[in-house]
Amino acid sequence: MEVSSSTQTSSGLGQTDIMKKAQDVQAQQIEKILQSAQEQTKQMTAQKTGVGSNLNITG
């Protein structure tokens, strides 16, 4: 009696899809970081110029 076992492995296409998804997620994370940095820069500028939610009255 012959026993045949077959295993399916990830094809190159499957790995490509995974890599593309990972790159998309990484791009979204980088975009969020850049937006956050831009917002922080705006807040710092507002504080330095005394325009914004936190007034710099100490000079």
C-alpha positions as CSV (number, residue, x, y, z in Angstrom):
1,M,0.0,0.0,0.0
2,E,1.4,3.4,-1.0
3,V,1.0,6.4,1.2
4,S,1.2,9.7,-0.6
5,S,1.8,12.8,1.4
6,S,1.7,16.2,-0.2
7,T,2.4,19.5,1.6
8,Q,1.6,22.9,0.2
9,T,4.2,25.5,0.6
10,S,3.9,29.2,0.2
11,S,4.4,30.1,-3.4
12,G,6.5,33.0,-4.5
13,L,3.2,34.8,-5.3
14,G,2.0,34.4,-1.7
15,Q,5.2,35.7,-0.3
16,T,5.0,38.7,-2.7
17,D,1.5,39.4,-1.4
18,I,2.8,39.3,2.2
19,M,5.7,41.6,1.4
20,K,3.4,44.1,-0.3
21,K,1.0,44.1,2.6
22,A,3.9,44.6,5.0
23,Q,5.2,47.5,2.9
24,D,1.7,49.1,2.8
25,V,1.4,48.9,6.6
26,Q,4.9,50.3,7.0
27,A,4.1,53.2,4.6
28,Q,0.9,54.0,6.6
29,Q,2.9,54.0,9.9
30,I,5.5,56.3,8.4
31,E,2.8,58.6,7.2
32,K,1.3,58.7,10.7
33,I,4.7,59.5,12.2
34,L,5.3,62.3,9.8
35,Q,1.9,63.8,10.4
36,S,2.5,63.6,14.2
37,A,5.9,65.3,13.7
38,Q,4.3,68.0,11.6
39,E,1.7,68.6,14.3
40,Q,4.3,68.8,17.0
41,T,6.3,71.3,14.9
42,K,3.2,73.5,14.6
43,Q,2.6,73.3,18.3
44,M,6.2,74.2,19.1
45,T,6.1,77.2,16.7
46,A,2.8,78.4,18.2
47,Q,4.4,78.2,21.7
48,K,7.5,80.0,20.6
49,T,5.5,82.8,19.0
50,G,3.0,83.0,21.8
51,V,0.1,82.0,19.5
52,G,-1.7,78.9,20.4
53,S,-3.2,77.0,23.3
54,N,-0.1,77.4,25.5
55,L,1.1,81.0,25.7
56,N,4.8,81.5,26.3
57,I,4.7,84.4,28.8
58,T,8.0,83.8,30.4
59,G,9.9,85.1,27.3
